[in-house]
Amino acid sequence: MAKNRSRRLRKKLRVDEFQELGFDVNWTFEDSVTESQIDEIVDKFIDDVIEARKLGFHGGGHKEWEGIIATQTLGKCTEEDMAAVKAFWAEQPAKDVEVSALYDLYWD
């Protein structure tokens, strides 16, 4: 494609200043965690990390969770966002926590 794209085309293609970066996250709750604890921990994750950093989380699970994290508005997640997610799950009764590298949500 041409290098000199119009703003409108860059927006449609979600490139340059309209590129959106996000990352995947997966974790498994330890067997000792109860249903009510799962609800509390996930709510705390949403409140303390996702909402606090103006991110969005799309995913789900029961004992094994997986999802994608992106910004609530047009933008790019950062290494600091990834570090905050890793730090949160490091303090929880979870195992096999995996946080992917940042990637282009539309083109990767």
C-alpha positions as CSV (number, residue, x, y, z in Angstrom):
1,M,0.0,0.0,0.0
2,A,1.0,3.6,-0.5
3,K,3.0,5.3,2.3
4,N,1.1,8.6,2.1
5,R,-2.3,7.6,3.3
6,S,-5.0,10.1,4.1
7,R,-6.2,10.4,7.7
8,R,-9.5,8.8,6.8
9,L,-7.8,5.8,5.2
10,R,-5.4,5.4,8.2
11,K,-8.4,5.4,10.5
12,K,-10.2,2.8,8.4
13,L,-7.1,0.6,8.2
14,R,-6.3,1.2,12.0
15,V,-2.7,2.0,11.3
16,D,-0.3,4.7,12.5
17,E,-2.0,6.9,15.1
18,F,-5.1,4.7,14.9
19,Q,-3.3,1.4,15.6
20,E,-4.6,-0.4,18.7
21,L,-2.3,-2.6,20.7
22,G,-3.4,-5.2,23.3
23,F,-2.4,-8.4,24.9
24,D,-3.7,-11.8,26.0
25,V,-3.9,-13.0,29.5
26,N,-4.5,-16.6,30.8
27,W,-4.6,-18.0,34.3
28,T,-5.9,-20.9,36.3
29,F,-7.2,-20.7,39.8
30,E,-5.8,-23.1,42.3
31,D,-8.0,-26.0,43.3
32,S,-8.5,-24.6,46.8
33,V,-10.3,-21.5,45.5
34,T,-14.1,-21.5,46.0
35,E,-16.7,-20.1,43.7
36,S,-17.3,-17.0,45.8
37,Q,-13.5,-16.4,46.0
38,I,-13.3,-16.5,42.2
39,D,-16.0,-13.9,41.9
40,E,-14.3,-11.7,44.5
41,I,-10.9,-12.0,42.9
42,V,-12.2,-11.3,39.3
43,D,-14.2,-8.3,40.6
44,K,-11.0,-7.0,42.3
45,F,-9.0,-7.5,39.1
46,I,-11.6,-5.5,37.1
47,D,-11.8,-2.7,39.7
48,D,-8.1,-2.5,40.7
49,V,-6.4,-3.1,37.3
50,I,-8.8,-2.9,34.4
51,E,-11.0,0.0,35.3
52,A,-8.2,1.9,37.2
53,R,-6.0,1.8,34.1
54,K,-8.9,2.5,31.7
55,L,-8.5,-0.8,30.0
56,G,-11.1,-3.3,28.8
57,F,-11.1,-7.1,29.4
58,H,-13.0,-9.5,27.2
59,G,-12.8,-13.1,28.3
60,G,-14.0,-15.6,30.8
61,G,-13.7,-18.9,32.4
62,H,-14.4,-20.8,35.5
63,K,-11.2,-22.3,37.0
64,E,-9.3,-21.6,33.8
65,W,-9.6,-18.1,32.4
66,E,-8.5,-16.5,29.2
67,G,-9.1,-13.1,27.7
68,I,-7.8,-10.2,25.8
69,I,-7.0,-6.8,27.2
70,A,-7.2,-3.5,25.3
71,T,-7.8,0.1,26.0
72,Q,-11.3,1.4,26.6
73,T,-10.8,4.1,23.9
74,L,-8.7,4.2,20.8
75,G,-5.2,3.6,21.9
76,K,-2.4,1.3,22.8
77,C,-1.8,-0.8,25.9
78,T,1.7,-0.3,27.4
79,E,4.4,-2.4,29.0
80,E,3.2,-0.8,32.3
81,D,-0.3,-2.2,31.7
82,M,1.2,-5.7,31.2
83,A,3.3,-5.3,34.3
84,A,0.2,-4.3,36.4
85,V,-1.7,-7.4,35.2
86,K,1.3,-9.7,36.0
87,A,1.7,-8.1,39.4
88,F,-1.9,-8.5,40.3
89,W,-2.0,-12.2,39.4
90,A,1.3,-12.8,41.2
91,E,-0.4,-12.0,44.4
92,Q,-3.5,-14.2,43.8
93,P,-4.1,-17.9,44.3
94,A,-3.6,-18.5,40.6
95,K,-1.1,-20.6,38.6
96,D,0.0,-20.9,35.0
97,V,-0.4,-17.1,34.6
98,E,0.6,-16.1,31.0
99,V,0.7,-12.6,29.6
100,S,1.4,-12.3,25.9
101,A,3.5,-9.6,24.3
102,L,1.7,-6.6,22.9
103,Y,0.3,-7.1,19.4
104,D,-1.8,-5.2,16.9
105,L,-5.4,-6.1,17.6
106,Y,-6.5,-5.8,14.0
107,W,-3.5,-7.1,12.0
108,D,-1.8,-9.7,14.1
